Amino acid sequence: MNMREQIEKEYGGSCACGKAHEVILEDIRIGSHILDEIPDLVRKHGSKVFMISDRNTWNAAGKDVAAILEKDGILAGS
Ligand SMILES: [Zn+2]
């Protein structure tokens, strides 16, 4: 099972709310110095971004991602 299948299986399926949810991942990027690829990825899959982070993920990379998306005109405010 590759990482995509593993994540879709882990986070999809039956839920405590009584519904079945489906998780479809179209892209996964893992690596160093890849944040600058994000604007092209967003355009590849559409143009809307809903960004969620907690304090830890915001500090680790979220603020950098938001800055990149704002600079590229994709994300307006955060
Ligand atoms: Zn649910």
N, CA, C, O and the ligand as a Tripos MOL2 file, in Angstrom:
@<TRIPOS>MOLECULE
protein
  313   311    79     0     0
PROTEIN
NO_CHARGES

@<TRIPOS>ATOM
      1 N           0.8610   -1.1850    0.0000 N.3       1 MET1
      2 CA          0.0000    0.0000    0.0000 C.3       1 MET1
      3 C           0.9020    1.2400    0.0000 C.2       1 MET1
      4 O           1.7640    1.3880    0.8650 O.2       1 MET1
      5 N           0.6950    2.1170   -0.9680 N.am      2 ASN2
      6 CA          1.5030    3.3310   -0.9900 C.3       2 ASN2
      7 C           0.9310    4.3750   -0.0240 C.2       2 ASN2
      8 O          -0.1330    4.1750    0.5610 O.2       2 ASN2
      9 N           1.6420    5.4720    0.1290 N.am      3 MET3
     10 CA          1.2640    6.4820    1.1190 C.3       3 MET3
     11 C          -0.1200    7.0610    0.8330 C.2       3 MET3
     12 O          -0.9020    7.2850    1.7570 O.2       3 MET3
     13 N          -0.4230    7.3020   -0.4350 N.am      4 ARG4
     14 CA         -1.7290    7.8580   -0.7980 C.3       4 ARG4
     15 C          -2.8400    6.9130   -0.3510 C.2       4 ARG4
     16 O          -3.8030    7.3370    0.2880 O.2       4 ARG4
     17 N          -2.7030    5.6330   -0.6900 N.am      5 GLU5
     18 CA         -3.7260    4.6460   -0.3130 C.3       5 GLU5
     19 C          -3.8420    4.5420    1.2060 C.2       5 GLU5
     20 O          -4.9380    4.3990    1.7480 O.2       5 GLU5
     21 N          -2.7120    4.6150    1.8730 N.am      6 GLN6
     22 CA         -2.7070    4.5190    3.3350 C.3       6 GLN6
     23 C          -3.4610    5.6910    3.9660 C.2       6 GLN6
     24 O          -4.2460    5.4900    4.8920 O.2       6 GLN6
     25 N          -3.2330    6.8990    3.4810 N.am      7 ILE7
     26 CA         -3.9140    8.0810    4.0220 C.3       7 ILE7
     27 C          -5.3990    8.0360    3.6990 C.2       7 ILE7
     28 O          -6.2320    8.3280    4.5560 O.2       7 ILE7
     29 N          -5.7360    7.6660    2.4560 N.am      8 GLU8
     30 CA         -7.1520    7.5960    2.0820 C.3       8 GLU8
     31 C          -7.8880    6.5650    2.9400 C.2       8 GLU8
     32 O          -9.0390    6.7760    3.3210 O.2       8 GLU8
     33 N          -7.2230    5.4580    3.2390 N.am      9 LYS9
     34 CA         -7.8340    4.4210    4.0730 C.3       9 LYS9
     35 C          -7.9460    4.8830    5.5180 C.2       9 LYS9
     36 O          -8.9650    4.6630    6.1720 O.2       9 LYS9
     37 N          -6.8990    5.5200    6.0070 N.am     10 GLU10
     38 CA         -6.8450    5.9640    7.4080 C.3      10 GLU10
     39 C          -7.9200    7.0120    7.7080 C.2      10 GLU10
     40 O          -8.5780    6.9570    8.7470 O.2      10 GLU10
     41 N          -8.0910    7.9690    6.7860 N.am     11 TYR11
     42 CA         -8.9680    9.1010    7.0700 C.3      11 TYR11
     43 C         -10.3080    9.0320    6.3600 C.2      11 TYR11
     44 O         -11.1560    9.8970    6.5810 O.2      11 TYR11
     45 N         -10.5220    8.0600    5.5360 N.am     12 GLY12
     46 CA        -11.8080    7.9010    4.8870 C.3      12 GLY12
     47 C         -12.6000    6.8020    5.5590 C.2      12 GLY12
     48 O         -12.1300    6.1800    6.5110 O.2      12 GLY12
     49 N         -13.8130    6.5620    5.0610 N.am     13 GLY13
     50 CA        -14.6160    5.4610    5.5770 C.3      13 GLY13
     51 C         -15.6090    5.8900    6.6340 C.2      13 GLY13
     52 O         -15.9790    7.0610    6.7160 O.2      13 GLY13
     53 N         -16.0390    4.9380    7.4400 N.am     14 SER14
     54 CA        -17.0600    5.1940    8.4460 C.3      14 SER14
     55 C         -16.5610    6.1970    9.4740 C.2      14 SER14
     56 O         -15.3950    6.2020    9.8680 O.2      14 SER14
     57 N         -17.4890    7.0420    9.8900 N.am     15 CYS15
     58 CA        -17.1640    8.1260   10.8190 C.3      15 CYS15
     59 C         -18.0970    8.0450   12.0260 C.2      15 CYS15
     60 O         -19.1770    7.4590   11.9490 O.2      15 CYS15
     61 N         -17.6770    8.6250   13.1160 N.am     16 ALA16
     62 CA        -18.4920    8.6520   14.3300 C.3      16 ALA16
     63 C         -19.8040    9.4110   14.1110 C.2      16 ALA16
     64 O         -20.7550    9.2230   14.8690 O.2      16 ALA16
     65 N         -19.8660   10.2640   13.0850 N.am     17 CYS17
     66 CA        -21.0920   11.0260   12.8180 C.3      17 CYS17
     67 C         -22.1510   10.1630   12.1340 C.2      17 CYS17
     68 O         -23.2830   10.6090   11.9480 O.2      17 CYS17
     69 N         -21.7950    8.9310   11.7580 N.am     18 GLY18
     70 CA        -22.7480    8.0350   11.1260 C.3      18 GLY18
     71 C         -22.6630    8.0240    9.6150 C.2      18 GLY18
     72 O         -23.3040    7.1980    8.9650 O.2      18 GLY18
     73 N         -21.8930    8.9140    9.0550 N.am     19 LYS19
     74 CA        -21.7330    8.9710    7.5990 C.3      19 LYS19
     75 C         -20.4060    8.3330    7.2050 C.2      19 LYS19
     76 O         -19.5200    8.1350    8.0370 O.2      19 LYS19
     77 N         -20.2940    8.0250    5.9470 N.am     20 ALA20
     78 CA        -19.0140    7.5580    5.4120 C.3      20 ALA20
     79 C         -18.3960    8.7080    4.6410 C.2      20 ALA20
     80 O         -19.0400    9.2910    3.7690 O.2      20 ALA20
     81 N         -17.1710    9.0320    4.9510 N.am     21 HIS21
     82 CA        -16.4880   10.1250    4.2660 C.3      21 HIS21
     83 C         -15.4210    9.5570    3.3540 C.2      21 HIS21
     84 O         -14.8280    8.5160    3.6380 O.2      21 HIS21
     85 N         -15.1870   10.2500    2.2630 N.am     22 GLU22
     86 CA        -14.1850    9.8250    1.3020 C.3      22 GLU22
     87 C         -13.0610   10.8540    1.2620 C.2      22 GLU22
     88 O         -13.3100   12.0560    1.1690 O.2      22 GLU22
     89 N         -11.8700   10.3910    1.3310 N.am     23 VAL23
     90 CA        -10.7070   11.2670    1.2280 C.3      23 VAL23
     91 C          -9.9990   10.9360   -0.0760 C.2      23 VAL23
     92 O          -9.5630    9.8040   -0.2850 O.2      23 VAL23
     93 N          -9.8900   11.9090   -0.9340 N.am     24 ILE24
     94 CA         -9.2030   11.7100   -2.2090 C.3      24 ILE24
     95 C          -8.0140   12.6580   -2.2610 C.2      24 ILE24
     96 O          -8.1750   13.8780   -2.2530 O.2      24 ILE24
     97 N          -6.8540   12.0970   -2.3130 N.am     25 LEU25
     98 CA         -5.6380   12.9010   -2.4040 C.3      25 LEU25
     99 C          -5.1710   12.9060   -3.8400 C.2      25 LEU25
    100 O          -4.9510   11.8540   -4.4390 O.2      25 LEU25
    101 N          -5.0220   14.0860   -4.3830 N.am     26 GLU26
    102 CA         -4.5840   14.1850   -5.7700 C.3      26 GLU26
    103 C          -3.0860   14.3870   -5.8800 C.2      26 GLU26
    104 O          -2.4930   14.1100   -6.9220 O.2      26 GLU26
    105 N          -2.4680   14.8700   -4.8020 N.am     27 ASP27
    106 CA         -1.0390   15.1330   -4.8370 C.3      27 ASP27
    107 C          -0.4530   15.0420   -3.4440 C.2      27 ASP27
    108 O          -1.0510   15.5210   -2.4810 O.2      27 ASP27
    109 N           0.6790   14.4460   -3.3350 N.am     28 ILE28
    110 CA          1.4480   14.4400   -2.0930 C.3      28 ILE28
    111 C           2.8800   14.7850   -2.4680 C.2      28 ILE28
    112 O           3.4590   14.1740   -3.3660 O.2      28 ILE28
    113 N           3.4350   15.7460   -1.7910 N.am     29 ARG29
    114 CA          4.8400   16.0820   -2.0100 C.3      29 ARG29
    115 C           5.5600   15.9880   -0.6750 C.2      29 ARG29
    116 O           5.1300   16.5790    0.3160 O.2      29 ARG29
    117 N           6.6230   15.2640   -0.6560 N.am     30 ILE30
    118 CA          7.4410   15.1310    0.5400 C.3      30 ILE30
    119 C           8.8700   15.4400    0.1460 C.2      30 ILE30
    120 O           9.4030   14.8540   -0.7960 O.2      30 ILE30
    121 N           9.4870   16.3540    0.8630 N.am     31 GLY31
    122 CA         10.8680   16.6650    0.5420 C.3      31 GLY31
    123 C          11.3060   17.9510    1.1950 C.2      31 GLY31
    124 O          10.5470   18.5770    1.9350 O.2      31 GLY31
    125 N          12.4990   18.3320    0.9260 N.am     32 SER32
    126 CA         13.0510   19.5730    1.4580 C.3      32 SER32
    127 C          12.9540   20.6660    0.4050 C.2      32 SER32
    128 O          13.0410   20.4000   -0.7940 O.2      32 SER32
    129 N          12.7750   21.8870    0.8620 N.am     33 HIS33
    130 CA         12.7690   23.0640   -0.0100 C.3      33 HIS33
    131 C          11.7460   22.9230   -1.1340 C.2      33 HIS33
    132 O          12.0530   23.2170   -2.2890 O.2      33 HIS33
    133 N          10.5400   22.4790   -0.8080 N.am     34 ILE34
    134 CA          9.5210   22.2830   -1.8390 C.3      34 ILE34
    135 C           8.3360   23.2410   -1.7000 C.2      34 ILE34
    136 O           7.3840   23.1760   -2.4770 O.2      34 ILE34
    137 N           8.4010   24.1320   -0.6990 N.am     35 LEU35
    138 CA          7.2620   25.0300   -0.4880 C.3      35 LEU35
    139 C           6.9940   25.9200   -1.7010 C.2      35 LEU35
    140 O           5.8480   26.2900   -1.9560 O.2      35 LEU35
    141 N           8.0280   26.2610   -2.4400 N.am     36 ASP36
    142 CA          7.8240   27.1240   -3.6080 C.3      36 ASP36
    143 C           7.0410   26.4330   -4.7210 C.2      36 ASP36
    144 O           6.6030   27.0830   -5.6700 O.2      36 ASP36
    145 N           6.8650   25.1070   -4.6050 N.am     37 GLU37
    146 CA          6.0580   24.3760   -5.6000 C.3      37 GLU37
    147 C           4.5570   24.5610   -5.3670 C.2      37 GLU37
    148 O           3.7420   24.2460   -6.2350 O.2      37 GLU37
    149 N           4.2060   25.0690   -4.2000 N.am     38 ILE38
    150 CA          2.7920   25.1240   -3.8110 C.3      38 ILE38
    151 C           1.9290   25.9570   -4.7650 C.2      38 ILE38
    152 O           0.8570   25.4890   -5.1500 O.2      38 ILE38
    153 N           2.3370   27.1630   -5.1660 N.am     39 PRO39
    154 CA          1.4590   27.9150   -6.0900 C.3      39 PRO39
    155 C           1.1310   27.1460   -7.3650 C.2      39 PRO39
    156 O          -0.0110   27.1630   -7.8230 O.2      39 PRO39
    157 N           2.1220   26.4730   -7.9380 N.am     40 ASP40
    158 CA          1.8560   25.6920   -9.1540 C.3      40 ASP40
    159 C           0.9150   24.5260   -8.8630 C.2      40 ASP40
    160 O           0.0630   24.1950   -9.6880 O.2      40 ASP40
    161 N           1.0660   23.9020   -7.6910 N.am     41 LEU41
    162 CA          0.1620   22.8080   -7.3150 C.3      41 LEU41
    163 C          -1.2680   23.3040   -7.1580 C.2      41 LEU41
    164 O          -2.2160   22.6460   -7.5880 O.2      41 LEU41
    165 N          -1.4160   24.4730   -6.5370 N.am     42 VAL42
    166 CA         -2.7570   25.0360   -6.3580 C.3      42 VAL42
    167 C          -3.3920   25.2970   -7.7150 C.2      42 VAL42
    168 O          -4.5600   24.9730   -7.9310 O.2      42 VAL42
    169 N          -2.6370   25.8730   -8.6170 N.am     43 ARG43
    170 CA         -3.1790   26.1660   -9.9550 C.3      43 ARG43
    171 C          -3.4940   24.8810  -10.7160 C.2      43 ARG43
    172 O          -4.4520   24.8260  -11.4870 O.2      43 ARG43
    173 N          -2.6790   23.8510  -10.4930 N.am     44 LYS44
    174 CA         -2.8980   22.5720  -11.1710 C.3      44 LYS44
    175 C          -4.2360   21.9580  -10.7670 C.2      44 LYS44
    176 O          -4.9160   21.3390  -11.5860 O.2      44 LYS44
    177 N          -4.6080   22.1350   -9.4960 N.am     45 HIS45
    178 CA         -5.8070   21.4820   -8.9780 C.3      45 HIS45
    179 C          -6.9730   22.4420   -8.7820 C.2      45 HIS45
    180 O          -7.9930   22.0550   -8.2120 O.2      45 HIS45
    181 N          -6.8510   23.6650   -9.2340 N.am     46 GLY46
    182 CA         -7.9010   24.6480   -9.0420 C.3      46 GLY46
    183 C          -7.2760   25.9310   -8.5680 C.2      46 GLY46
    184 O          -6.0940   26.1710   -8.8180 O.2      46 GLY46
    185 N          -8.0340   26.7560   -7.8950 N.am     47 SER47
    186 CA         -7.4600   28.0250   -7.4610 C.3      47 SER47
    187 C          -7.8490   28.3880   -6.0350 C.2      47 SER47
    188 O          -7.4480   29.4370   -5.5320 O.2      47 SER47
    189 N          -8.6180   27.5390   -5.3880 N.am     48 LYS48
    190 CA         -9.0750   27.8620   -4.0400 C.3      48 LYS48
    191 C          -8.2700   27.0800   -3.0000 C.2      48 LYS48
    192 O          -7.9500   25.9060   -3.1850 O.2      48 LYS48
    193 N          -7.9580   27.7620   -1.9180 N.am     49 VAL49
    194 CA         -7.1990   27.1460   -0.8370 C.3      49 VAL49
    195 C          -7.9450   27.3560    0.4650 C.2      49 VAL49
    196 O          -8.3470   28.4740    0.7880 O.2      49 VAL49
    197 N          -8.1250   26.2970    1.1950 N.am     50 PHE50
    198 CA         -8.6350   26.3740    2.5600 C.3      50 PHE50
    199 C          -7.5230   25.8290    3.4310 C.2      50 PHE50
    200 O          -7.2510   24.6290    3.4420 O.2      50 PHE50
    201 N          -6.8930   26.7170    4.1530 N.am     51 MET51
    202 CA         -5.7010   26.3400    4.8910 C.3      51 MET51
    203 C          -6.0190   26.2330    6.3740 C.2      51 MET51
    204 O          -6.5900   27.1450    6.9710 O.2      51 MET51
    205 N          -5.6430   25.1150    6.9470 N.am     52 ILE52
    206 CA         -5.8680   24.8850    8.3740 C.3      52 ILE52
    207 C          -4.5310   24.5390    9.0140 C.2      52 ILE52
    208 O          -3.7510   23.7590    8.4680 O.2      52 ILE52
    209 N          -4.2770   25.1220   10.1680 N.am     53 SER53
    210 CA         -3.0760   24.7280   10.9060 C.3      53 SER53
    211 C          -3.2950   24.9900   12.3840 C.2      53 SER53
    212 O          -4.0950   25.8440   12.7670 O.2      53 SER53
    213 N          -2.5820   24.2530   13.2000 N.am     54 ASP54
    214 CA         -2.5540   24.5960   14.6220 C.3      54 ASP54
    215 C          -1.2810   25.4130   14.8530 C.2      54 ASP54
    216 O          -0.5440   25.7030   13.9110 O.2      54 ASP54
    217 N          -1.0350   25.7710   16.0780 N.am     55 ARG55
    218 CA          0.1210   26.6260   16.3740 C.3      55 ARG55
    219 C           1.4280   25.9580   15.9200 C.2      55 ARG55
    220 O           2.3100   26.6180   15.3690 O.2      55 ARG55
    221 N           1.5400   24.6670   16.1530 N.am     56 ASN56
    222 CA          2.7870   23.9740   15.8080 C.3      56 ASN56
    223 C           3.0110   23.9190   14.2990 C.2      56 ASN56
    224 O           4.1010   24.2200   13.8130 O.2      56 ASN56
    225 N           1.9640   23.5290   13.5590 N.am     57 THR57
    226 CA          2.1470   23.4400   12.1080 C.3      57 THR57
    227 C           2.2710   24.8330   11.4820 C.2      57 THR57
    228 O           2.9470   25.0170   10.4700 O.2      57 THR57
    229 N           1.5960   25.8180   12.1120 N.am     58 TRP58
    230 CA          1.7360   27.1910   11.6230 C.3      58 TRP58
    231 C           3.1850   27.6450   11.7440 C.2      58 TRP58
    232 O           3.7520   28.2180   10.8130 O.2      58 TRP58
    233 N           3.7760   27.3780   12.9100 N.am     59 ASN59
    234 CA          5.1610   27.7910   13.1220 C.3      59 ASN59
    235 C           6.1350   26.9750   12.2870 C.2      59 ASN59
    236 O           7.1550   27.4970   11.8370 O.2      59 ASN59
    237 N           5.8310   25.6980   12.0770 N.am     60 ALA60
    238 CA          6.7520   24.8280   11.3380 C.3      60 ALA60
    239 C           6.7810   25.1800    9.8540 C.2      60 ALA60
    240 O           7.8560   25.2160    9.2560 O.2      60 ALA60
    241 N           5.6230   25.4390    9.2470 N.am     61 ALA61
    242 CA          5.6020   25.6970    7.8060 C.3      61 ALA61
    243 C           4.4020   26.5300    7.3800 C.2      61 ALA61
    244 O           4.4460   27.1600    6.3240 O.2      61 ALA61
    245 N           3.3350   26.5550    8.1660 N.am     62 GLY62
    246 CA          2.1090   27.2340    7.7600 C.3      62 GLY62
    247 C           2.2990   28.6910    7.4220 C.2      62 GLY62
    248 O           1.7790   29.1720    6.4150 O.2      62 GLY62
    249 N           3.0520   29.4120    8.2670 N.am     63 LYS63
    250 CA          3.2430   30.8450    8.0000 C.3      63 LYS63
    251 C           4.0380   31.0590    6.7150 C.2      63 LYS63
    252 O           3.8020   32.0290    5.9940 O.2      63 LYS63
    253 N           4.9760   30.1590    6.4250 N.am     64 ASP64
    254 CA          5.7440   30.2810    5.1790 C.3      64 ASP64
    255 C           4.8620   29.9850    3.9680 C.2      64 ASP64
    256 O           4.9560   30.6590    2.9420 O.2      64 ASP64
    257 N           4.0030   28.9700    4.0940 N.am     65 VAL65
    258 CA          3.0810   28.6350    3.0050 C.3      65 VAL65
    259 C           2.1250   29.7990    2.7570 C.2      65 VAL65
    260 O           1.8910   30.1900    1.6130 O.2      65 VAL65
    261 N           1.5740   30.3500    3.8450 N.am     66 ALA66
    262 CA          0.6540   31.4850    3.6940 C.3      66 ALA66
    263 C           1.3480   32.6560    3.0110 C.2      66 ALA66
    264 O           0.7620   33.3030    2.1430 O.2      66 ALA66
    265 N           2.5940   32.9320    3.3950 N.am     67 ALA67
    266 CA          3.3310   34.0480    2.7840 C.3      67 ALA67
    267 C           3.5490   33.7960    1.2950 C.2      67 ALA67
    268 O           3.4140   34.7130    0.4840 O.2      67 ALA67
    269 N           3.8810   32.5710    0.9360 N.am     68 ILE68
    270 CA          4.0950   32.2210   -0.4760 C.3      68 ILE68
    271 C           2.8010   32.3950   -1.2620 C.2      68 ILE68
    272 O           2.7990   32.9450   -2.3630 O.2      68 ILE68
    273 N           1.6910   31.9140   -0.6760 N.am     69 LEU69
    274 CA          0.3980   32.0140   -1.3730 C.3      69 LEU69
    275 C          -0.0750   33.4630   -1.4690 C.2      69 LEU69
    276 O          -0.6590   33.8600   -2.4770 O.2      69 LEU69
    277 N           0.1760   34.2520   -0.4240 N.am     70 GLU70
    278 CA         -0.1940   35.6690   -0.4730 C.3      70 GLU70
    279 C           0.6470   36.4010   -1.5190 C.2      70 GLU70
    280 O           0.1200   37.2060   -2.2870 O.2      70 GLU70
    281 N           1.9330   36.1250   -1.5500 N.am     71 LYS71
    282 CA          2.8290   36.7610   -2.5030 C.3      71 LYS71
    283 C           2.4090   36.4310   -3.9320 C.2      71 LYS71
    284 O           2.5430   37.2610   -4.8320 O.2      71 LYS71
    285 N           1.9040   35.2260   -4.1360 N.am     72 ASP72
    286 CA          1.4740   34.7800   -5.4500 C.3      72 ASP72
    287 C           0.0370   35.2060   -5.7740 C.2      72 ASP72
    288 O          -0.4670   34.9360   -6.8640 O.2      72 ASP72
    289 N          -0.6100   35.8680   -4.8200 N.am     73 GLY73
    290 CA         -1.9750   36.3430   -5.0440 C.3      73 GLY73
    291 C          -3.0290   35.2650   -4.9300 C.2      73 GLY73
    292 O          -4.1760   35.4730   -5.3250 O.2      73 GLY73
    293 N          -2.6550   34.1120   -4.3920 N.am     74 ILE74
    294 CA         -3.6020   33.0050   -4.2690 C.3      74 ILE74
    295 C          -4.3810   33.0980   -2.9690 C.2      74 ILE74
    296 O          -5.5820   32.8320   -2.9380 O.2      74 ILE74
    297 N          -3.7060   33.4720   -1.9100 N.am     75 LEU75
    298 CA         -4.3420   33.5640   -0.5920 C.3      75 LEU75
    299 C          -4.4190   35.0250   -0.1980 C.2      75 LEU75
    300 O          -3.4070   35.7240   -0.1620 O.2      75 LEU75
    301 N          -5.6170   35.4780    0.0940 N.am     76 ALA76
    302 CA         -5.8090   36.8720    0.4770 C.3      76 ALA76
    303 C          -6.0370   36.9490    1.9780 C.2      76 ALA76
    304 O          -7.1180   36.6140    2.4610 O.2      76 ALA76
    305 N          -5.0440   37.3800    2.7030 N.am     77 GLY77
    306 CA         -5.1500   37.5140    4.1560 C.3      77 GLY77
    307 C          -5.1110   36.1720    4.8340 C.2      77 GLY77
    308 O          -5.3520   35.1420    4.2030 O.2      77 GLY77
    309 N          -4.8130   36.1740    6.1000 N.am     78 SER78
    310 CA         -4.7870   34.9300    6.8710 C.3      78 SER78
    311 C          -5.0920   35.2230    8.3200 C.2      78 SER78
    312 O          -5.1190   34.3070    9.1430 O.2      78 SER78
    313 ZN        -18.3060   12.4150    9.9770 Zn       79 ZN79
@<TRIPOS>BOND
     1     1     2 1
     2     2     3 1
     3     3     4 2
     4     3     5 am
     5     5     6 1
     6     6     7 1
     7     7     8 2
     8     7     9 am
     9     9    10 1
    10    10    11 1
    11    11    12 2
    12    11    13 am
    13    13    14 1
    14    14    15 1
    15    15    16 2
    16    15    17 am
    17    17    18 1
    18    18    19 1
    19    19    20 2
    20    19    21 am
    21    21    22 1
    22    22    23 1
    23    23    24 2
    24    23    25 am
    25    25    26 1
    26    26    27 1
    27    27    28 2
    28    27    29 am
    29    29    30 1
    30    30    31 1
    31    31    32 2
    32    31    33 am
    33    33    34 1
    34    34    35 1
    35    35    36 2
    36    35    37 am
    37    37    38 1
    38    38    39 1
    39    39    40 2
    40    39    41 am
    41    41    42 1
    42    42    43 1
    43    43    44 2
    44    43    45 am
    45    45    46 1
    46    46    47 1
    47    47    48 2
    48    47    49 am
    49    49    50 1
    50    50    51 1
    51    51    52 2
    52    51    53 am
    53    53    54 1
    54    54    55 1
    55    55    56 2
    56    55    57 am
    57    57    58 1
    58    58    59 1
    59    59    60 2
    60    59    61 am
    61    61    62 1
    62    62    63 1
    63    63    64 2
    64    63    65 am
    65    65    66 1
    66    66    67 1
    67    67    68 2
    68    67    69 am
    69    69    70 1
    70    70    71 1
    71    71    72 2
    72    71    73 am
    73    73    74 1
    74    74    75 1
    75    75    76 2
    76    75    77 am
    77    77    78 1
    78    78    79 1
    79    79    80 2
    80    79    81 am
    81    81    82 1
    82    82    83 1
    83    83    84 2
    84    83    85 am
    85    85    86 1
    86    86    87 1
    87    87    88 2
    88    87    89 am
    89    89    90 1
    90    90    91 1
    91    91    92 2
    92    91    93 am
    93    93    94 1
    94    94    95 1
    95    95    96 2
    96    95    97 am
    97    97    98 1
    98    98    99 1
    99    99   100 2
   100    99   101 am
   101   101   102 1
   102   102   103 1
   103   103   104 2
   104   103   105 am
   105   105   106 1
   106   106   107 1
   107   107   108 2
   108   107   109 am
   109   109   110 1
   110   110   111 1
   111   111   112 2
   112   111   113 am
   113   113   114 1
   114   114   115 1
   115   115   116 2
   116   115   117 am
   117   117   118 1
   118   118   119 1
   119   119   120 2
   120   119   121 am
   121   121   122 1
   122   122   123 1
   123   123   124 2
   124   123   125 am
   125   125   126 1
   126   126   127 1
   127   127   128 2
   128   127   129 am
   129   129   130 1
   130   130   131 1
   131   131   132 2
   132   131   133 am
   133   133   134 1
   134   134   135 1
   135   135   136 2
   136   135   137 am
   137   137   138 1
   138   138   139 1
   139   139   140 2
   140   139   141 am
   141   141   142 1
   142   142   143 1
   143   143   144 2
   144   143   145 am
   145   145   146 1
   146   146   147 1
   147   147   148 2
   148   147   149 am
   149   149   150 1
   150   150   151 1
   151   151   152 2
   152   151   153 am
   153   153   154 1
   154   154   155 1
   155   155   156 2
   156   155   157 am
   157   157   158 1
   158   158   159 1
   159   159   160 2
   160   159   161 am
   161   161   162 1
   162   162   163 1
   163   163   164 2
   164   163   165 am
   165   165   166 1
   166   166   167 1
   167   167   168 2
   168   167   169 am
   169   169   170 1
   170   170   171 1
   171   171   172 2
   172   171   173 am
   173   173   174 1
   174   174   175 1
   175   175   176 2
   176   175   177 am
   177   177   178 1
   178   178   179 1
   179   179   180 2
   180   179   181 am
   181   181   182 1
   182   182   183 1
   183   183   184 2
   184   183   185 am
   185   185   186 1
   186   186   187 1
   187   187   188 2
   188   187   189 am
   189   189   190 1
   190   190   191 1
   191   191   192 2
   192   191   193 am
   193   193   194 1
   194   194   195 1
   195   195   196 2
   196   195   197 am
   197   197   198 1
   198   198   199 1
   199   199   200 2
   200   199   201 am
   201   201   202 1
   202   202   203 1
   203   203   204 2
   204   203   205 am
   205   205   206 1
   206   206   207 1
   207   207   208 2
   208   207   209 am
   209   209   210 1
   210   210   211 1
   211   211   212 2
   212   211   213 am
   213   213   214 1
   214   214   215 1
   215   215   216 2
   216   215   217 am
   217   217   218 1
   218   218   219 1
   219   219   220 2
   220   219   221 am
   221   221   222 1
   222   222   223 1
   223   223   224 2
   224   223   225 am
   225   225   226 1
   226   226   227 1
   227   227   228 2
   228   227   229 am
   229   229   230 1
   230   230   231 1
   231   231   232 2
   232   231   233 am
   233   233   234 1
   234   234   235 1
   235   235   236 2
   236   235   237 am
   237   237   238 1
   238   238   239 1
   239   239   240 2
   240   239   241 am
   241   241   242 1
   242   242   243 1
   243   243   244 2
   244   243   245 am
   245   245   246 1
   246   246   247 1
   247   247   248 2
   248   247   249 am
   249   249   250 1
   250   250   251 1
   251   251   252 2
   252   251   253 am
   253   253   254 1
   254   254   255 1
   255   255   256 2
   256   255   257 am
   257   257   258 1
   258   258   259 1
   259   259   260 2
   260   259   261 am
   261   261   262 1
   262   262   263 1
   263   263   264 2
   264   263   265 am
   265   265   266 1
   266   266   267 1
   267   267   268 2
   268   267   269 am
   269   269   270 1
   270   270   271 1
   271   271   272 2
   272   271   273 am
   273   273   274 1
   274   274   275 1
   275   275   276 2
   276   275   277 am
   277   277   278 1
   278   278   279 1
   279   279   280 2
   280   279   281 am
   281   281   282 1
   282   282   283 1
   283   283   284 2
   284   283   285 am
   285   285   286 1
   286   286   287 1
   287   287   288 2
   288   287   289 am
   289   289   290 1
   290   290   291 1
   291   291   292 2
   292   291   293 am
   293   293   294 1
   294   294   295 1
   295   295   296 2
   296   295   297 am
   297   297   298 1
   298   298   299 1
   299   299   300 2
   300   299   301 am
   301   301   302 1
   302   302   303 1
   303   303   304 2
   304   303   305 am
   305   305   306 1
   306   306   307 1
   307   307   308 2
   308   307   309 am
   309   309   310 1
   310   310   311 1
   311   311   312 2
@<TRIPOS>SUBSTRUCTURE
     1 MET1         2 RESIDUE 1 A MET
     2 ASN2         6 RESIDUE 1 A ASN
     3 MET3        10 RESIDUE 1 A MET
     4 ARG4        14 RESIDUE 1 A ARG
     5 GLU5        18 RESIDUE 1 A GLU
     6 GLN6        22 RESIDUE 1 A GLN
     7 ILE7        26 RESIDUE 1 A ILE
     8 GLU8        30 RESIDUE 1 A GLU
     9 LYS9        34 RESIDUE 1 A LYS
    10 GLU10       38 RESIDUE 1 A GLU
    11 TYR11       42 RESIDUE 1 A TYR
    12 GLY12       46 RESIDUE 1 A GLY
    13 GLY13       50 RESIDUE 1 A GLY
    14 SER14       54 RESIDUE 1 A SER
    15 CYS15       58 RESIDUE 1 A CYS
    16 ALA16       62 RESIDUE 1 A ALA
    17 CYS17       66 RESIDUE 1 A CYS
    18 GLY18       70 RESIDUE 1 A GLY
    19 LYS19       74 RESIDUE 1 A LYS
    20 ALA20       78 RESIDUE 1 A ALA
    21 HIS21       82 RESIDUE 1 A HIS
    22 GLU22       86 RESIDUE 1 A GLU
    23 VAL23       90 RESIDUE 1 A VAL
    24 ILE24       94 RESIDUE 1 A ILE
    25 LEU25       98 RESIDUE 1 A LEU
    26 GLU26      102 RESIDUE 1 A GLU
    27 ASP27      106 RESIDUE 1 A ASP
    28 ILE28      110 RESIDUE 1 A ILE
    29 ARG29      114 RESIDUE 1 A ARG
    30 ILE30      118 RESIDUE 1 A ILE
    31 GLY31      122 RESIDUE 1 A GLY
    32 SER32      126 RESIDUE 1 A SER
    33 HIS33      130 RESIDUE 1 A HIS
    34 ILE34      134 RESIDUE 1 A ILE
    35 LEU35      138 RESIDUE 1 A LEU
    36 ASP36      142 RESIDUE 1 A ASP
    37 GLU37      146 RESIDUE 1 A GLU
    38 ILE38      150 RESIDUE 1 A ILE
    39 PRO39      154 RESIDUE 1 A PRO
    40 ASP40      158 RESIDUE 1 A ASP
    41 LEU41      162 RESIDUE 1 A LEU
    42 VAL42      166 RESIDUE 1 A VAL
    43 ARG43      170 RESIDUE 1 A ARG
    44 LYS44      174 RESIDUE 1 A LYS
    45 HIS45      178 RESIDUE 1 A HIS
    46 GLY46      182 RESIDUE 1 A GLY
    47 SER47      186 RESIDUE 1 A SER
    48 LYS48      190 RESIDUE 1 A LYS
    49 VAL49      194 RESIDUE 1 A VAL
    50 PHE50      198 RESIDUE 1 A PHE
    51 MET51      202 RESIDUE 1 A MET
    52 ILE52      206 RESIDUE 1 A ILE
    53 SER53      210 RESIDUE 1 A SER
    54 ASP54      214 RESIDUE 1 A ASP
    55 ARG55      218 RESIDUE 1 A ARG
    56 ASN56      222 RESIDUE 1 A ASN
    57 THR57      226 RESIDUE 1 A THR
    58 TRP58      230 RESIDUE 1 A TRP
    59 ASN59      234 RESIDUE 1 A ASN
    60 ALA60      238 RESIDUE 1 A ALA
    61 ALA61      242 RESIDUE 1 A ALA
    62 GLY62      246 RESIDUE 1 A GLY
    63 LYS63      250 RESIDUE 1 A LYS
    64 ASP64      254 RESIDUE 1 A ASP
    65 VAL65      258 RESIDUE 1 A VAL
    66 ALA66      262 RESIDUE 1 A ALA
    67 ALA67      266 RESIDUE 1 A ALA
    68 ILE68      270 RESIDUE 1 A ILE
    69 LEU69      274 RESIDUE 1 A LEU
    70 GLU70      278 RESIDUE 1 A GLU
    71 LYS71      282 RESIDUE 1 A LYS
    72 ASP72      286 RESIDUE 1 A ASP
    73 GLY73      290 RESIDUE 1 A GLY
    74 ILE74      294 RESIDUE 1 A ILE
    75 LEU75      298 RESIDUE 1 A LEU
    76 ALA76      302 RESIDUE 1 A ALA
    77 GLY77      306 RESIDUE 1 A GLY
    78 SER78      310 RESIDUE 1 A SER
    79 ZN79       313 GROUP 0 **** ****
